[in-house]
Amino acid sequence: MSSESIAAFRNSKSNELSKLAEEHVQHDLQQSDRDALRNAASKFSTHATIGSLVGLGLGIFLAYRVRSARTTMFNAFRAKEKPVKVQFADGRTEPIPDITALLQPTTLGDVAAYLFFSAGGLFLGGETGLLTGTYSATRSISRDSESRARIETAFKKFRADVLRKEATRLDGGGSVFDSIF
């Protein structure tokens, strides 16, 4: 088994793309443009991190609330007097089974509640942070119109170089599956 069989160890195209992007950043942009991009990336990352943490905390809080409400409801149900038999019109009586033990909150239910509520909160918070971070980063880049134009031009040149490399690789022959994977 080679190291290529594990996704984390594969030599992907991302290394050469990141080198190409770094070349464009160094040659096509001024220092103020690079600082603006770093600042925007930092804002984006900060918003996503804070959103994820807030979402996770909210999910855990909601799981705690649901669990305590379920425990309170179970205790109220257990304390109530329940019928033990049913009498039909023909005079026959049937016992009613006690289902109190089946309604009791379990550790597995608590783990599932905390897991799913925290995962949902993490997802919602992270996505909200992603949206607000994107908005904030876009605003910070768009402040200076000249810098924005230089960044857009550099990105267009980068995309053109990526497409040229892809076309060269595809025209070079070989299997289609090799070019995809």
Disulfide bonds with the S-S distance in Angstrom:
none
